[in-house]
Amino acid sequence: MSVTARSRIKSPWLFHLNTGSCNGCDLEIVAALTPRYDVERLGCVLVGSPRHADVLLVTGPVTRQMLPRVIRVYEQVPEPKVVVAIGSCASSGSPFLGSQMIEGPLDKIIPVDVYVAGCPPRPEAIVMGIVTAVKRKFG
């Protein structure tokens, strides 16, 4: 295993992309970063650019306005990359499925590695989703 692959297992960097959510899942991602759940103890750091990320965390149904941005951000994340769909909206498009403004669910647009269910999911589930995704892709 290369040094790069080993370092990604130990310290996956995260980029969060909101594609039109109600911010419930976004708040739970922030909660997962706080000292109570402390995803940073696993080496996870939230970065400001997709070009620095290993894991793409996506929340919300993909709206028509966000569709080109989702594709652009996905292409900017370097290979190998992991995509985690967080919440019911990103996973299935529910409750907005069938709306004229919704292009999702996410897996119709970009490949998804792990789904974290819930509306919103608990911070523990988000941490477990990140760990599962990293182990599948890099471990």
N, CA, C and O of each residue as an XYZ file, in Angstrom:
556
protein
N       0.842     -1.172      0.000
C       0.000      0.000      0.000
C       0.893      1.243      0.000
O       1.874      1.314      0.741
N       0.548      2.200     -0.824
C       1.375      3.397     -0.953
C       1.215      4.308      0.267
O       0.278      4.159      1.050
N       2.120      5.221      0.406
C       2.088      6.175      1.509
C       0.841      7.047      1.407
O       0.218      7.360      2.422
N       0.478      7.436      0.208
C      -0.707      8.266      0.010
C      -1.963      7.541      0.454
O      -2.806      8.123      1.136
N      -2.099      6.275      0.075
C      -3.280      5.500      0.458
C      -3.354      5.333      1.974
O      -4.430      5.450      2.560
N      -2.214      5.061      2.610
C      -2.208      4.911      4.065
C      -2.565      6.209      4.778
O      -3.264      6.189      5.791
N      -2.096      7.328      4.261
C      -2.393      8.601      4.911
C      -3.863      8.967      4.777
O      -4.417      9.623      5.659
N      -4.503      8.555      3.688
C      -5.922      8.839      3.531
C      -6.769      8.030      4.497
O      -7.832      8.487      4.916
N      -6.319      6.845      4.855
C      -7.044      6.050      5.842
C      -6.973      6.730      7.204
O      -7.960      6.767      7.939
N      -5.813      7.264      7.535
C      -5.596      7.859      8.852
C      -6.163      9.267      8.982
O      -6.510      9.688     10.086
N      -6.262      9.997      7.888
C      -6.730     11.377      7.998
C      -7.514     11.802      6.760
O      -7.017     12.588      5.954
N      -8.731     11.292      6.602
C      -9.547     11.709      5.451
C     -10.042     13.141      5.631
O     -10.566     13.503      6.684
N      -9.870     13.931      4.609
C     -10.344     15.304      4.643
C     -11.713     15.360      3.994
O     -11.959     14.714      2.975
N     -12.603     16.141      4.595
C     -13.999     16.180      4.196
C     -14.350     17.513      3.542
O     -13.871     18.568      3.956
N     -15.194     17.445      2.514
C     -15.774     18.650      1.942
C     -17.276     18.475      1.972
O     -17.795     17.457      1.513
N     -17.982     19.463      2.511
C     -19.435     19.391      2.630
C     -20.090     20.222      1.542
O     -19.722     21.376      1.322
N     -21.079     19.617      0.850
C     -21.814     20.304     -0.204
C     -23.300     20.203      0.085
O     -23.857     19.108      0.150
N     -23.939     21.354      0.257
C     -25.383     21.419      0.472
C     -26.035     21.645     -0.883
O     -25.766     22.653     -1.537
N     -26.890     20.720     -1.314
C     -27.502     20.816     -2.634
C     -28.968     21.223     -2.565
O     -29.745     20.928     -3.473
N     -29.341     21.896     -1.490
C     -30.714     22.377     -1.360
C     -31.438     21.819     -0.154
O     -32.660     21.677     -0.178
N     -30.710     21.503      0.893
C     -31.346     20.890      2.062
C     -31.954     21.944      2.975
O     -31.780     23.146      2.774
N     -32.669     21.463      3.980
C     -33.299     22.344      4.969
C     -32.331     22.746      6.074
O     -32.715     23.466      6.996
N     -31.103     22.300      5.998
C     -30.018     22.553      6.955
C     -30.070     21.660      8.186
O     -29.227     21.811      9.070
N     -31.021     20.738      8.281
C     -31.048     19.796      9.393
C     -29.830     18.891      9.367
O     -29.175     18.698     10.392
N     -29.523     18.335      8.205
C     -28.353     17.455      8.068
C     -27.054     18.241      8.242
O     -26.073     17.723      8.777
N     -27.056     19.481      7.791
C     -25.865     20.320      7.916
C     -25.523     20.559      9.387
O     -24.357     20.524      9.779
N     -26.551     20.800     10.188
C     -26.330     20.997     11.619
C     -25.795     19.725     12.276
O     -24.975     19.798     13.191
N     -26.250     18.579     11.821
C     -25.760     17.322     12.387
C     -24.309     17.051     11.975
O     -23.558     16.443     12.738
N     -23.910     17.491     10.784
C     -22.504     17.375     10.385
C     -21.642     18.243     11.295
O     -20.572     17.818     11.732
N     -22.103     19.453     11.578
C     -21.375     20.334     12.493
C     -21.307     19.696     13.879
O     -20.278     19.774     14.550
N     -22.403     19.064     14.310
C     -22.403     18.392     15.615
C     -21.392     17.249     15.638
O     -20.763     17.004     16.668
N     -21.228     16.552     14.523
C     -20.251     15.457     14.460
C     -18.824     15.972     14.586
O     -17.928     15.221     14.973
N     -18.605     17.225     14.270
C     -17.276     17.823     14.364
C     -16.982     18.386     15.754
O     -15.828     18.685     16.061
N     -17.995     18.535     16.593
C     -17.813     19.120     17.918
C     -17.166     18.114     18.864
O     -17.120     16.923     18.556
N     -16.666     18.571     20.009
C     -15.972     17.662     20.934
C     -16.809     16.497     21.446
O     -16.248     15.478     21.848
N     -18.123     16.615     21.443
C     -18.945     15.510     21.956
C     -18.816     14.260     21.091
O     -18.659     13.159     21.619
N     -18.879     14.415     19.776
C     -18.768     13.273     18.860
C     -17.378     13.179     18.250
O     -16.895     12.081     17.970
N     -16.741     14.304     18.045
C     -15.321     14.437     17.725
C     -14.830     13.555     16.585
O     -14.002     12.667     16.788
N     -15.343     13.803     15.398
C     -14.867     13.072     14.225
C     -13.416     13.454     13.909
O     -12.726     12.743     13.178
N     -12.968     14.568     14.458
C     -11.578     14.978     14.236
C     -10.578     14.049     14.924
O      -9.405     14.030     14.550
N     -11.019     13.275     15.924
C     -10.117     12.307     16.562
C      -9.730     11.209     15.586
O      -8.728     10.523     15.785
N     -10.523     11.040     14.529
C     -10.220     10.069     13.482
C      -9.367     10.683     12.381
O      -9.054     10.022     11.391
N      -8.991     11.951     12.553
C      -8.177     12.629     11.562
C      -8.985     13.380     10.534
O      -8.414     13.977      9.622
N     -10.312     13.367     10.654
C     -11.176     14.045      9.684
C     -11.146     15.548      9.913
O     -11.310     16.021     11.038
N     -10.940     16.276      8.856
C     -10.914     17.730      8.910
C     -11.820     18.248      7.803
O     -11.764     17.768      6.670
N     -12.646     19.218      8.127
C     -13.495     19.847      7.126
C     -12.667     20.889      6.393
O     -12.166     21.831      7.006
N     -12.519     20.722      5.068
C     -11.694     21.632      4.283
C     -12.576     22.562      3.463
O     -13.754     22.277      3.244
N     -12.010     23.668      3.013
C     -12.768     24.676      2.300
C     -12.777     24.519      0.798
O     -13.480     25.261      0.113
N     -12.022     23.582      0.264
C     -11.951     23.399     -1.178
C     -12.101     21.920     -1.524
O     -11.503     21.070     -0.865
N     -12.889     21.607     -2.544
C     -13.008     20.200     -2.946
C     -11.697     19.639     -3.485
O     -11.514     18.422     -3.510
N     -10.796     20.493     -3.911
C      -9.510     20.029     -4.446
C      -8.611     19.429     -3.363
O      -7.654     18.720     -3.673
N      -8.919     19.713     -2.090
C      -8.134     19.184     -0.982
C      -8.801     17.987     -0.320
O      -8.214     17.387      0.581
N     -10.008     17.623     -0.737
C     -10.819     16.641     -0.018
C     -10.610     15.220     -0.530
O     -10.262     14.993     -1.689
N     -10.834     14.277      0.375
C     -10.882     12.861      0.038
C     -12.319     12.359      0.044
O     -12.672     11.453     -0.711
N     -13.153     12.957      0.906
C     -14.535     12.535      1.088
C     -15.452     13.714      0.805
O     -15.247     14.811      1.326
N     -16.468     13.482     -0.027
C     -17.464     14.494     -0.344
C     -18.741     14.152      0.398
O     -19.361     13.123      0.128
N     -19.143     15.013      1.339
C     -20.383     14.838      2.083
C     -21.458     15.673      1.418
O     -21.316     16.891      1.320
N     -22.537     15.044      0.956
C     -23.590     15.754      0.231
C     -24.891     15.658      1.004
O     -25.318     14.571      1.393
N     -25.519     16.813      1.225
C     -26.818     16.862      1.900
C     -27.837     17.512      0.987
O     -27.500     18.383      0.185
N     -29.083     17.087      1.110
C     -30.190     17.698      0.402
C     -30.493     17.067     -0.943
O     -29.651     16.387     -1.530
N     -31.726     17.305     -1.431
C     -32.064     16.848     -2.764
C     -31.321     17.730     -3.760
O     -31.071     18.899     -3.468
N     -30.972     17.218     -4.891
C     -30.237     18.015     -5.868
C     -31.242     18.866     -6.634
O     -32.043     18.351     -7.414
N     -31.190     20.172     -6.401
C     -32.102     21.074     -7.101
C     -31.562     21.362     -8.499
O     -30.383     21.152     -8.783
N     -32.433     21.839     -9.348
C     -32.047     22.152    -10.728
C     -30.920     23.176    -10.761
O     -30.020     23.080    -11.595
N     -30.962     24.150     -9.866
C     -29.929     25.184     -9.820
C     -28.577     24.618     -9.381
O     -27.531     25.099     -9.816
N     -28.599     23.601     -8.521
C     -27.352     23.030     -8.006
C     -26.767     21.931     -8.886
O     -25.621     21.536     -8.670
N     -27.496     21.429     -9.854
C     -27.040     20.301    -10.671
C     -25.663     20.536    -11.302
O     -24.787     19.690    -11.123
N     -25.420     21.633    -12.029
C     -24.078     21.812    -12.599
C     -22.994     21.992    -11.541
O     -21.843     21.612    -11.759
N     -23.354     22.566    -10.408
C     -22.380     22.760     -9.335
C     -21.982     21.437     -8.688
O     -20.821     21.240     -8.331
N     -22.948     20.533     -8.536
C     -22.652     19.213     -7.964
C     -21.660     18.479     -8.855
O     -20.687     17.901     -8.371
N     -21.910     18.505    -10.143
C     -21.024     17.822    -11.092
C     -19.634     18.457    -11.071
O     -18.628     17.749    -11.085
N     -19.576     19.787    -11.037
C     -18.291     20.475    -11.024
C     -17.495     20.170     -9.754
O     -16.294     19.912     -9.818
N     -18.163     20.201     -8.605
C     -17.485     19.901     -7.339
C     -17.017     18.447     -7.322
O     -15.904     18.167     -6.875
N     -17.844     17.521     -7.799
C     -17.450     16.108     -7.845
C     -16.201     15.915     -8.706
O     -15.307     15.147     -8.349
N     -16.145     16.607     -9.825
C     -14.982     16.490    -10.710
C     -13.727     17.114    -10.100
O     -12.614     16.718    -10.447
N     -13.888     18.079     -9.200
C     -12.739     18.733     -8.579
C     -12.107     17.903     -7.463
O     -10.938     18.106     -7.137
N     -12.858     16.974     -6.873
C     -12.297     16.128     -5.818
C     -11.330     15.150     -6.478
O     -11.715     14.456     -7.420
N     -10.085     15.076     -6.009
C      -9.103     14.198     -6.649
C      -9.423     12.716     -6.432
O     -10.061     12.334     -5.451
N      -8.963     11.907     -7.369
C      -9.131     10.447     -7.269
C      -8.122      9.891     -6.288
O      -7.041     10.468     -6.173
N      -8.391      8.831     -5.586
C      -9.696      8.206     -5.415
C     -10.541      9.037     -4.456
O     -10.029      9.588     -3.481
N     -11.817      9.122     -4.736
C     -12.714      9.932     -3.922
C     -13.863      9.089     -3.405
O     -14.202      8.052     -3.975
N     -14.451      9.551     -2.323
C     -15.570      8.874     -1.689
C     -16.718      9.868     -1.584
O     -16.517     11.017     -1.191
N     -17.922      9.426     -1.934
C     -19.106     10.272     -1.824
C     -20.041      9.651     -0.788
O     -20.380      8.470     -0.868
N     -20.450     10.466      0.182
C     -21.382     10.034      1.218
C     -22.641     10.886      1.097
O     -22.586     12.108      1.237
N     -23.785     10.232      0.836
C     -25.083     10.911      0.772
C     -25.667     10.915      2.175
O     -25.932      9.858      2.747
N     -25.866     12.102      2.728
C     -26.324     12.224      4.107
C     -27.767     12.696      4.130
O     -28.102     13.750      3.590
N     -28.618     11.896      4.766
C     -30.023     12.241      4.939
C     -30.921     11.642      3.879
O     -30.461     11.157      2.846
N     -32.214     11.687      4.157
C     -33.212     11.116      3.261
C     -33.279     11.852      1.927
O     -33.505     11.231      0.889
N     -33.088     13.151      1.947
C     -33.187     13.932      0.708
C     -32.102     13.547     -0.294
O     -32.389     13.359     -1.477
N     -30.870     13.430      0.165
C     -29.774     13.061     -0.732
C     -29.867     11.606     -1.154
O     -29.519     11.259     -2.283
N     -30.336     10.754     -0.252
C     -30.399      9.320     -0.544
C     -31.507      8.955     -1.514
O     -31.305      8.142     -2.416
N     -32.687      9.559     -1.329
C     -33.827      9.145     -2.143
C     -34.601     10.290     -2.780
O     -35.474     10.055     -3.616
N     -34.298     11.513     -2.402
C     -35.046     12.657     -2.913
C     -36.299     12.944     -2.111
O     -36.982     13.939     -2.354
N     -36.599     12.093     -1.170
C     -37.810     12.226     -0.373
C     -37.670     13.416      0.567
O     -36.565     13.634      1.065
N     -38.667     14.171      0.837
C     -40.056     14.162      0.405
C     -40.317     14.980     -0.860
O     -41.468     15.248     -1.204
N     -39.251     15.372     -1.545
C     -39.378     16.261     -2.691
C     -39.410     15.529     -4.026
O     -39.499     16.166     -5.076
N     -39.338     14.209     -4.002
C     -39.314     13.415     -5.225
C     -40.554     13.713     -6.066
O     -41.677     13.698     -5.561
N     -40.342     13.979     -7.334
C     -41.443     14.302     -8.236
C     -41.647     15.793     -8.438
O     -42.435     16.197     -9.293
N     -40.956     16.611     -7.671
C     -41.066     18.052     -7.821
C     -40.380     18.496     -9.113
O     -39.428     17.860     -9.567
N     -40.858     19.568     -9.688
C     -40.276     20.087    -10.925
C     -38.862     20.614    -10.730
O     -38.080     20.637    -11.681
N     -38.523     21.033     -9.529
C     -37.229     21.661     -9.277
C     -36.168     20.690     -8.786
O     -35.023     21.094     -8.580
N     -36.512     19.428     -8.594
C     -35.573     18.449     -8.044
C     -35.048     17.561     -9.158
O     -35.820     16.958     -9.904
N     -33.724     17.486     -9.263
C     -33.064     16.643    -10.262
C     -32.593     15.319     -9.661
O     -32.276     14.384    -10.396
N     -32.545     15.235     -8.339
C     -32.003     14.071     -7.642
C     -32.978     12.940     -7.567
O     -34.052     13.031     -8.161
N     -32.665     11.881     -6.871
C     -31.665     11.745     -5.831
C     -30.228     11.773     -6.355
O     -29.989     11.710     -7.561
N     -29.305     11.866     -5.446
C     -27.901     12.091     -5.769
C     -27.308     10.992     -6.646
O     -26.518     11.279     -7.545
N     -27.682      9.731     -6.393
C     -27.058      8.625     -7.139
C     -27.445      8.585     -8.609
O     -26.865      7.809     -9.369
N     -28.398      9.387     -9.027
C     -28.708      9.506    -10.460
C     -27.747     10.473    -11.153
O     -27.682     10.520    -12.382
N     -27.004     11.243    -10.358
C     -26.139     12.280    -10.907
C     -24.661     11.919    -10.779
O     -23.905     12.031    -11.744
N     -24.256     11.491     -9.601
C     -22.867     11.069     -9.366
C     -22.898      9.753     -8.594
O     -23.881      9.457     -7.915
N     -21.822      8.956     -8.694
C     -21.799      7.697     -7.932
C     -21.680      7.953     -6.434
O     -20.893      8.787     -5.986
N     -22.483      7.212     -5.673
C     -22.497      7.343     -4.214
C     -21.934      6.063     -3.612
O     -22.313      4.963     -4.014
N     -21.026      6.207     -2.645
C     -20.409      5.059     -1.999
C     -21.152      4.612     -0.748
O     -21.296      3.413     -0.510
N     -21.626      5.567      0.055
C     -22.299      5.240      1.312
C     -23.507      6.156      1.483
O     -23.458      7.347      1.175
N     -24.594      5.564      1.985
C     -25.803      6.315      2.306
C     -25.960      6.352      3.819
O     -25.833      5.327      4.489
N     -26.238      7.542      4.354
C     -26.525      7.695      5.776
C     -27.990      8.099      5.871
O     -28.358      9.215      5.504
N     -28.822      7.192      6.363
C     -30.265      7.420      6.402
C     -30.655      8.259      7.603
O     -29.955      8.301      8.614
N     -31.793      8.924      7.465
C     -32.353      9.705      8.558
C     -32.753     11.083      8.103
O     -32.280     11.584      7.083
N     -33.638     11.694      8.879
C     -34.098     13.036      8.548
C     -34.223     13.845      9.840
O     -35.304     13.898     10.428
N     -33.170     14.455     10.277
C     -31.772     14.309      9.906
C     -31.151     13.105     10.614
O     -31.655     12.662     11.646
N     -30.071     12.583     10.070
C     -29.396     11.467     10.738
C     -28.661     11.938     11.991
O     -28.269     13.101     12.092
N     -28.484     11.048     12.918
C     -27.753     11.359     14.148
C     -26.264     11.543     13.831
O     -25.765     10.949     12.875
N     -25.559     12.345     14.609
C     -24.126     12.524     14.383
C     -23.346     11.208     14.426
O     -22.365     11.043     13.700
N     -23.780     10.269     15.278
C     -23.114      8.967     15.343
C     -23.216      8.240     14.006
O     -22.265      7.588     13.574
N     -24.374      8.353     13.350
C     -24.573      7.708     12.053
C     -23.700      8.358     10.985
O     -23.193      7.675     10.095
N     -23.526      9.659     11.071
C     -22.663     10.361     10.112
C     -21.217      9.918     10.293
O     -20.517      9.658      9.315
N     -20.770      9.833     11.541
C     -19.405      9.373     11.811
C     -19.220      7.953     11.282
O     -18.204      7.654     10.655
N     -20.193      7.078     11.530
C     -20.112      5.699     11.046
C     -20.116      5.652      9.520
O     -19.420      4.824      8.932
N     -20.880      6.519      8.872
C     -20.887      6.580      7.412
C     -19.547      6.994      6.843
O     -19.094      6.438      5.842
N     -18.912      7.966      7.472
C     -17.588      8.415      7.021
C     -16.565      7.299      7.198
O     -15.763      7.043      6.300
N     -16.589      6.637      8.348
C     -15.647      5.546      8.615
C     -15.865      4.400      7.619
O     -14.900      3.853      7.087
N     -17.112      4.039      7.368
C     -17.427      2.969      6.414
C     -16.945      3.325      5.018
O     -16.362      2.491      4.326
N     -17.186      4.559      4.605
C     -16.776      4.990      3.268
C     -15.261      4.944      3.110
O     -14.758      4.479      2.088
N     -14.535      5.419      4.107
C     -13.075      5.440      4.038
C     -12.521      4.013      4.011
O     -11.596      3.724      3.252
N     -13.076      3.130      4.825
C     -12.614      1.751      4.838
C     -12.881      1.054      3.505
O     -12.045      0.287      3.026
N     -14.038      1.316      2.908
C     -14.366      0.700      1.615
C     -13.431      1.172      0.511
O     -12.988      0.379     -0.320
N     -13.139      2.440      0.507
C     -12.385      3.009     -0.599
C     -10.881      2.890     -0.426
O     -10.171      2.558     -1.375
N     -10.393      3.158      0.772
C      -8.954      3.232      0.981
C      -8.393      2.073      1.796
O      -7.184      1.843      1.795
N      -9.253      1.349      2.485
C      -8.778      0.328      3.402
C      -8.797     -0.988      2.779
O      -8.426     -1.976      3.412
